[in-house]
Amino acid sequence: MSSEKISTKACILLVIIIFAALVNPVLAEGFFDKECPECHGTGKVTVTCDLCHGTKTISHTLTYQVLDYYEEKINAIDGVYFKIHIRIKNTDNYGGDFSIKESVNIGGHESFETQTVYLPSGESREIIFPSTGWYYAGFSTYSHNNVVTPSQVSIICPKCNGTGTIIITCPVCNGSGYVRDPVKLWMVAGFVVAVILIIGVCAFALIKRKKPTIEAKT
């Protein structure tokens, strides 16, 4: 076997080896990845709770139900006397104050009275208007209505359970725990350039070696 053929085969073998060294790691799963610097590979990050904004508590308006609303009336010789009864129930999981404003219009004259009552969770209570005595309507027409205003209480934030922070999917790696490594991308690009240069050099050497042989035959 001539030295020229040996050199050609050696050159081809070298190119194959370099290609193998380049392709194997590139094809390997996750070769271009590195651990996410934001979540450190966990895929999750801890952020300030977006419900309580880190305060650990939120303001909560109590819920209620009006169970009964009726009028107690006495028809006297000098006209009508009446009281108003309202029963409300705290339907919330927390106790707090409830303000009841009663408006009474007798013959075009309107009056107001507000009473505030504290109700533990699940309890109900009857409130009577007026708080003392009776309303006197005489022989005039009258009407009445009420407005219940529940209080706001501070409760432990239900979203973060009072910690002030929540765990979410990492926005940098979308939960995978890994991101692209630019260093490895540049490294592969360098390998590609090197392989191209080696192929070019080998091709040039082969052409240069074959040229005298062709001239000798002519």
Phi and psi in degrees as GROMACS dihedral restraints (atoms count N, CA, C in turn):
[ dihedral_restraints ]
;  ai    aj    ak    al  type     phi  dphi    fc
    3     4     5     6     1   -72.6    20    10
    4     5     6     7     1   158.5    20    10
    6     7     8     9     1   -65.9    20    10
    7     8     9    10     1   -28.7    20    10
    9    10    11    12     1   -65.7    20    10
   10    11    12    13     1   -43.3    20    10
   12    13    14    15     1   -65.9    20    10
   13    14    15    16     1   -37.9    20    10
   15    16    17    18     1   -63.1    20    10
   16    17    18    19     1   -42.8    20    10
   18    19    20    21     1   -64.2    20    10
   19    20    21    22     1   -39.6    20    10
   21    22    23    24     1   -63.8    20    10
   22    23    24    25     1   -47.0    20    10
   24    25    26    27     1   -64.0    20    10
   25    26    27    28     1   -38.6    20    10
   27    28    29    30     1   -63.5    20    10
   28    29    30    31     1   -39.7    20    10
   30    31    32    33     1   -64.8    20    10
   31    32    33    34     1   -45.8    20    10
   33    34    35    36     1   -62.5    20    10
   34    35    36    37     1   -43.4    20    10
   36    37    38    39     1   -60.4    20    10
   37    38    39    40     1   -39.9    20    10
   39    40    41    42     1   -63.8    20    10
   40    41    42    43     1   -41.6    20    10
   42    43    44    45     1   -63.4    20    10
   43    44    45    46     1   -42.2    20    10
   45    46    47    48     1   -62.4    20    10
   46    47    48    49     1   -42.6    20    10
   48    49    50    51     1   -62.2    20    10
   49    50    51    52     1   -43.8    20    10
   51    52    53    54     1   -65.1    20    10
   52    53    54    55     1   -42.2    20    10
   54    55    56    57     1   -60.9    20    10
   55    56    57    58     1   -41.7    20    10
   57    58    59    60     1   -63.3    20    10
   58    59    60    61     1   -40.8    20    10
   60    61    62    63     1   -65.0    20    10
   61    62    63    64     1   -29.7    20    10
   63    64    65    66     1   -82.1    20    10
   64    65    66    67     1   -45.5    20    10
   66    67    68    69     1   -71.7    20    10
   67    68    69    70     1   -41.3    20    10
   69    70    71    72     1   -56.1    20    10
   70    71    72    73     1   -53.2    20    10
   72    73    74    75     1   -68.1    20    10
   73    74    75    76     1   -31.4    20    10
   75    76    77    78     1   -65.6    20    10
   76    77    78    79     1   -40.5    20    10
   78    79    80    81     1   -76.2    20    10
   79    80    81    82     1   -16.3    20    10
   81    82    83    84     1   -63.3    20    10
   82    83    84    85     1   139.1    20    10
   84    85    86    87     1   -63.9    20    10
   85    86    87    88     1   129.0    20    10
   87    88    89    90     1    77.3    20    10
   88    89    90    91     1    14.7    20    10
   90    91    92    93     1   -60.1    20    10
   91    92    93    94     1   -39.8    20    10
   93    94    95    96     1   -85.2    20    10
   94    95    96    97     1     1.9    20    10
   96    97    98    99     1   -97.6    20    10
   97    98    99   100     1   156.7    20    10
   99   100   101   102     1  -141.6    20    10
  100   101   102   103     1   164.2    20    10
  102   103   104   105     1   -61.5    20    10
  103   104   105   106     1   133.1    20    10
  105   106   107   108     1   -61.8    20    10
  106   107   108   109     1   126.5    20    10
  108   109   110   111     1   -72.1    20    10
  109   110   111   112     1   -15.7    20    10
  111   112   113   114     1   -84.2    20    10
  112   113   114   115     1   -46.6    20    10
  114   115   116   117     1  -106.9    20    10
  115   116   117   118     1    -3.1    20    10
  117   118   119   120     1    57.8    20    10
  118   119   120   121     1    37.8    20    10
  120   121   122   123     1    87.3    20    10
  121   122   123   124     1    -2.4    20    10
  123   124   125   126     1   -83.6    20    10
  124   125   126   127     1   -23.1    20    10
  126   127   128   129     1    81.6    20    10
  127   128   129   130     1    -1.5    20    10
  129   130   131   132     1  -129.2    20    10
  130   131   132   133     1   150.0    20    10
  132   133   134   135     1  -134.4    20    10
  133   134   135   136     1   153.3    20    10
  135   136   137   138     1   -99.6    20    10
  136   137   138   139     1   126.2    20    10
  138   139   140   141     1  -130.5    20    10
  139   140   141   142     1   167.4    20    10
  141   142   143   144     1   -66.3    20    10
  142   143   144   145     1   135.6    20    10
  144   145   146   147     1   -59.2    20    10
  145   146   147   148     1   128.9    20    10
  147   148   149   150     1   -83.5    20    10
  148   149   150   151     1    -2.4    20    10
  150   151   152   153     1   -93.7    20    10
  151   152   153   154     1   -48.0    20    10
  153   154   155   156     1  -100.3    20    10
  154   155   156   157     1    -5.8    20    10
  156   157   158   159     1    57.0    20    10
  157   158   159   160     1    34.8    20    10
  159   160   161   162     1    87.3    20    10
  160   161   162   163     1    -1.9    20    10
  162   163   164   165     1   -80.5    20    10
  163   164   165   166     1   -14.4    20    10
  165   166   167   168     1    77.5    20    10
  166   167   168   169     1   -11.0    20    10
  168   169   170   171     1  -132.5    20    10
  169   170   171   172     1   159.9    20    10
  171   172   173   174     1  -133.2    20    10
  172   173   174   175     1   160.3    20    10
  174   175   176   177     1   -87.0    20    10
  175   176   177   178     1   130.1    20    10
  177   178   179   180     1  -127.1    20    10
  178   179   180   181     1   128.6    20    10
  180   181   182   183     1   -88.4    20    10
  181   182   183   184     1   125.8    20    10
  183   184   185   186     1   -65.5    20    10
  184   185   186   187     1   149.3    20    10
  186   187   188   189     1  -104.5    20    10
  187   188   189   190     1   154.1    20    10
  189   190   191   192     1  -152.9    20    10
  190   191   192   193     1   172.9    20    10
  192   193   194   195     1  -143.2    20    10
  193   194   195   196     1   133.1    20    10
  195   196   197   198     1   -84.3    20    10
  196   197   198   199     1   111.0    20    10
  198   199   200   201     1   -83.8    20    10
  199   200   201   202     1   -31.7    20    10
  201   202   203   204     1  -155.4    20    10
  202   203   204   205     1   144.6    20    10
  204   205   206   207     1  -151.9    20    10
  205   206   207   208     1   109.4    20    10
  207   208   209   210     1  -147.9    20    10
  208   209   210   211     1   171.2    20    10
  210   211   212   213     1  -115.0    20    10
  211   212   213   214     1   132.7    20    10
  213   214   215   216     1  -103.1    20    10
  214   215   216   217     1   121.0    20    10
  216   217   218   219     1  -129.0    20    10
  217   218   219   220     1   143.3    20    10
  219   220   221   222     1  -123.5    20    10
  220   221   222   223     1   123.4    20    10
  222   223   224   225     1   -94.0    20    10
  223   224   225   226     1   101.0    20    10
  225   226   227   228     1   -98.7    20    10
  226   227   228   229     1   174.2    20    10
  228   229   230   231     1   -62.7    20    10
  229   230   231   232     1   -36.6    20    10
  231   232   233   234     1   -92.0    20    10
  232   233   234   235     1    10.2    20    10
  234   235   236   237     1   128.3    20    10
  235   236   237   238     1  -162.0    20    10
  237   238   239   240     1  -100.3    20    10
  238   239   240   241     1   134.4    20    10
  240   241   242   243     1  -116.7    20    10
  241   242   243   244     1   141.5    20    10
  243   244   245   246     1  -150.6    20    10
  244   245   246   247     1   156.9    20    10
  246   247   248   249     1  -126.2    20    10
  247   248   249   250     1   160.4    20    10
  249   250   251   252     1  -120.1    20    10
  250   251   252   253     1   128.9    20    10
  252   253   254   255     1  -111.3    20    10
  253   254   255   256     1   133.3    20    10
  255   256   257   258     1  -136.5    20    10
  256   257   258   259     1   130.5    20    10
  258   259   260   261     1  -115.5    20    10
  259   260   261   262     1   124.3    20    10
  261   262   263   264     1  -121.1    20    10
  262   263   264   265     1   152.8    20    10
  264   265   266   267     1  -124.7    20    10
  265   266   267   268     1   136.3    20    10
  267   268   269   270     1   -81.6    20    10
  268   269   270   271     1   107.7    20    10
  270   271   272   273     1   -94.4    20    10
  271   272   273   274     1     7.4    20    10
  273   274   275   276     1   -89.2    20    10
  274   275   276   277     1   168.9    20    10
  276   277   278   279     1   -83.8    20    10
  277   278   279   280     1    -3.8    20    10
  279   280   281   282     1  -126.1    20    10
  280   281   282   283     1   149.0    20    10
  282   283   284   285     1   -86.4    20    10
  283   284   285   286     1   156.8    20    10
  285   286   287   288     1   177.4    20    10
  286   287   288   289     1  -177.5    20    10
  288   289   290   291     1   -88.2    20    10
  289   290   291   292     1   146.7    20    10
  291   292   293   294     1  -129.7    20    10
  292   293   294   295     1   127.4    20    10
  294   295   296   297     1  -103.8    20    10
  295   296   297   298     1   129.7    20    10
  297   298   299   300     1  -117.0    20    10
  298   299   300   301     1   118.5    20    10
  300   301   302   303     1  -104.9    20    10
  301   302   303   304     1   120.7    20    10
  303   304   305   306     1  -106.9    20    10
  304   305   306   307     1   127.1    20    10
  306   307   308   309     1  -109.9    20    10
  307   308   309   310     1   129.6    20    10
  309   310   311   312     1  -126.3    20    10
  310   311   312   313     1   127.9    20    10
  312   313   314   315     1  -116.4    20    10
  313   314   315   316     1   115.1    20    10
  315   316   317   318     1  -119.2    20    10
  316   317   318   319     1   110.5    20    10
  318   319   320   321     1    59.0    20    10
  319   320   321   322     1    33.1    20    10
  321   322   323   324     1    91.4    20    10
  322   323   324   325     1    -7.4    20    10
  324   325   326   327     1   -99.7    20    10
  325   326   327   328     1   120.5    20    10
  327   328   329   330     1  -105.1    20    10
  328   329   330   331     1   137.4    20    10
  330   331   332   333     1  -131.7    20    10
  331   332   333   334     1   158.3    20    10
  333   334   335   336     1  -132.4    20    10
  334   335   336   337     1   149.0    20    10
  336   337   338   339     1  -147.8    20    10
  337   338   339   340     1   137.3    20    10
  339   340   341   342     1  -121.3    20    10
  340   341   342   343     1   132.1    20    10
  342   343   344   345     1  -124.0    20    10
  343   344   345   346     1   142.9    20    10
  345   346   347   348     1  -118.6    20    10
  346   347   348   349     1   133.1    20    10
  348   349   350   351     1  -132.7    20    10
  349   350   351   352     1   142.3    20    10
  351   352   353   354     1   -94.5    20    10
  352   353   354   355     1   130.8    20    10
  354   355   356   357     1  -126.7    20    10
  355   356   357   358     1   123.0    20    10
  357   358   359   360     1   -66.4    20    10
  358   359   360   361     1   166.4    20    10
  360   361   362   363     1   -58.1    20    10
  361   362   363   364     1   129.3    20    10
  363   364   365   366     1    82.3    20    10
  364   365   366   367     1    -3.8    20    10
  366   367   368   369     1   -95.7    20    10
  367   368   369   370     1   155.0    20    10
  369   370   371   372     1  -126.4    20    10
  370   371   372   373     1   160.2    20    10
  372   373   374   375     1  -155.2    20    10
  373   374   375   376     1   148.5    20    10
  375   376   377   378     1   -97.2    20    10
  376   377   378   379     1   134.3    20    10
  378   379   380   381     1  -118.0    20    10
  379   380   381   382     1   138.1    20    10
  381   382   383   384     1  -116.3    20    10
  382   383   384   385     1   133.5    20    10
  384   385   386   387     1  -117.2    20    10
  385   386   387   388     1   137.0    20    10
  387   388   389   390     1   -73.0    20    10
  388   389   390   391     1   165.5    20    10
  390   391   392   393     1   -65.9    20    10
  391   392   393   394     1   -28.3    20    10
  393   394   395   396     1  -136.0    20    10
  394   395   396   397     1   144.9    20    10
  396   397   398   399     1    73.9    20    10
  397   398   399   400     1  -154.6    20    10
  399   400   401   402     1  -133.8    20    10
  400   401   402   403     1   157.8    20    10
  402   403   404   405     1   -81.5    20    10
  403   404   405   406     1   138.9    20    10
  405   406   407   408     1  -114.0    20    10
  406   407   408   409     1   118.5    20    10
  408   409   410   411     1  -102.5    20    10
  409   410   411   412     1   -15.5    20    10
  411   412   413   414     1    62.0    20    10
  412   413   414   415     1  -127.7    20    10
  414   415   416   417     1  -111.3    20    10
  415   416   417   418     1    17.6    20    10
  417   418   419   420     1   -87.1    20    10
  418   419   420   421     1   157.5    20    10
  420   421   422   423     1   -76.6    20    10
  421   422   423   424     1   153.2    20    10
  423   424   425   426     1  -149.8    20    10
  424   425   426   427     1   162.4    20    10
  426   427   428   429     1  -150.2    20    10
  427   428   429   430     1   164.5    20    10
  429   430   431   432     1  -157.5    20    10
  430   431   432   433     1   157.3    20    10
  432   433   434   435     1  -155.4    20    10
  433   434   435   436     1   167.8    20    10
  435   436   437   438     1  -134.4    20    10
  436   437   438   439     1   158.2    20    10
  438   439   440   441     1  -133.4    20    10
  439   440   441   442     1   123.5    20    10
  441   442   443   444     1  -101.4    20    10
  442   443   444   445     1   127.7    20    10
  444   445   446   447     1  -118.4    20    10
  445   446   447   448     1   107.7    20    10
  447   448   449   450     1   -76.7    20    10
  448   449   450   451     1   151.2    20    10
  450   451   452   453     1   -82.8    20    10
  451   452   453   454     1   165.9    20    10
  453   454   455   456     1  -104.7    20    10
  454   455   456   457     1   133.5    20    10
  456   457   458   459     1  -120.1    20    10
  457   458   459   460     1   154.8    20    10
  459   460   461   462     1   -91.3    20    10
  460   461   462   463     1   123.6    20    10
  462   463   464   465     1  -126.3    20    10
  463   464   465   466     1   162.4    20    10
  465   466   467   468     1   -64.5    20    10
  466   467   468   469     1   133.4    20    10
  468   469   470   471     1   -58.5    20    10
  469   470   471   472     1   122.9    20    10
  471   472   473   474     1   -73.9    20    10
  472   473   474   475     1   -17.6    20    10
  474   475   476   477     1   -82.0    20    10
  475   476   477   478     1   -40.4    20    10
  477   478   479   480     1  -108.6    20    10
  478   479   480   481     1     1.8    20    10
  480   481   482   483     1    57.0    20    10
  481   482   483   484     1    34.2    20    10
  483   484   485   486     1    83.1    20    10
  484   485   486   487     1     9.0    20    10
  486   487   488   489     1   -88.4    20    10
  487   488   489   490     1   -23.1    20    10
  489   490   491   492     1    86.3    20    10
  490   491   492   493     1    -6.4    20    10
  492   493   494   495     1  -134.8    20    10
  493   494   495   496     1   157.0    20    10
  495   496   497   498     1  -133.7    20    10
  496   497   498   499     1   160.0    20    10
  498   499   500   501     1  -104.8    20    10
  499   500   501   502     1   127.0    20    10
  501   502   503   504     1  -127.5    20    10
  502   503   504   505     1   167.8    20    10
  504   505   506   507     1   -65.6    20    10
  505   506   507   508     1   134.2    20    10
  507   508   509   510     1   -59.3    20    10
  508   509   510   511     1   124.2    20    10
  510   511   512   513     1   -75.3    20    10
  511   512   513   514     1   -16.1    20    10
  513   514   515   516     1   -79.9    20    10
  514   515   516   517     1   -46.2    20    10
  516   517   518   519     1  -107.3    20    10
  517   518   519   520     1     3.1    20    10
  519   520   521   522     1    57.3    20    10
  520   521   522   523     1    31.6    20    10
  522   523   524   525     1    90.3    20    10
  523   524   525   526     1    -3.0    20    10
  525   526   527   528     1   -78.3    20    10
  526   527   528   529     1   -25.1    20    10
  528   529   530   531     1    87.9    20    10
  529   530   531   532     1    -3.7    20    10
  531   532   533   534     1  -135.2    20    10
  532   533   534   535     1   152.1    20    10
  534   535   536   537     1  -133.1    20    10
  535   536   537   538     1   164.8    20    10
  537   538   539   540     1   -65.6    20    10
  538   539   540   541     1   138.5    20    10
  540   541   542   543     1  -101.8    20    10
  541   542   543   544     1   108.1    20    10
  543   544   545   546     1   -64.5    20    10
  544   545   546   547     1   -27.5    20    10
  546   547   548   549     1   -62.6    20    10
  547   548   549   550     1   -44.1    20    10
  549   550   551   552     1   -68.9    20    10
  550   551   552   553     1   -34.3    20    10
  552   553   554   555     1   -62.7    20    10
  553   554   555   556     1   -43.7    20    10
  555   556   557   558     1   -67.7    20    10
  556   557   558   559     1   -34.2    20    10
  558   559   560   561     1   -64.1    20    10
  559   560   561   562     1   -43.8    20    10
  561   562   563   564     1   -65.7    20    10
  562   563   564   565     1   -39.8    20    10
  564   565   566   567     1   -61.1    20    10
  565   566   567   568     1   -38.0    20    10
  567   568   569   570     1   -65.0    20    10
  568   569   570   571     1   -40.4    20    10
  570   571   572   573     1   -60.8    20    10
  571   572   573   574     1   -43.1    20    10
  573   574   575   576     1   -60.9    20    10
  574   575   576   577     1   -45.2    20    10
  576   577   578   579     1   -61.5    20    10
  577   578   579   580     1   -42.1    20    10
  579   580   581   582     1   -63.0    20    10
  580   581   582   583     1   -42.3    20    10
  582   583   584   585     1   -63.8    20    10
  583   584   585   586     1   -43.4    20    10
  585   586   587   588     1   -60.5    20    10
  586   587   588   589     1   -41.7    20    10
  588   589   590   591     1   -64.2    20    10
  589   590   591   592     1   -42.2    20    10
  591   592   593   594     1   -63.9    20    10
  592   593   594   595     1   -43.3    20    10
  594   595   596   597     1   -60.9    20    10
  595   596   597   598     1   -42.0    20    10
  597   598   599   600     1   -62.6    20    10
  598   599   600   601     1   -43.0    20    10
  600   601   602   603     1   -64.3    20    10
  601   602   603   604     1   -44.3    20    10
  603   604   605   606     1   -63.3    20    10
  604   605   606   607     1   -42.5    20    10
  606   607   608   609     1   -63.0    20    10
  607   608   609   610     1   -42.7    20    10
  609   610   611   612     1   -63.1    20    10
  610   611   612   613     1   -40.7    20    10
  612   613   614   615     1   -65.4    20    10
  613   614   615   616     1   -40.5    20    10
  615   616   617   618     1   -65.1    20    10
  616   617   618   619     1   -42.8    20    10
  618   619   620   621     1   -63.1    20    10
  619   620   621   622     1   -41.3    20    10
  621   622   623   624     1   -66.1    20    10
  622   623   624   625     1   -35.3    20    10
  624   625   626   627     1   -73.8    20    10
  625   626   627   628     1   -35.2    20    10
  627   628   629   630     1   -78.0    20    10
  628   629   630   631     1   -23.7    20    10
  630   631   632   633     1   -59.9    20    10
  631   632   633   634     1   -46.7    20    10
  633   634   635   636     1   -62.0    20    10
  634   635   636   637     1   -35.0    20    10
  636   637   638   639     1   -64.3    20    10
  637   638   639   640     1   -42.1    20    10
  639   640   641   642     1   -64.8    20    10
  640   641   642   643     1   -41.1    20    10
  642   643   644   645     1   -65.5    20    10
  643   644   645   646     1   -36.9    20    10
  645   646   647   648     1   -65.9    20    10
  646   647   648   649     1   -34.9    20    10
  648   649   650   651     1   -71.7    20    10
  649   650   651   652     1   -31.4    20    10
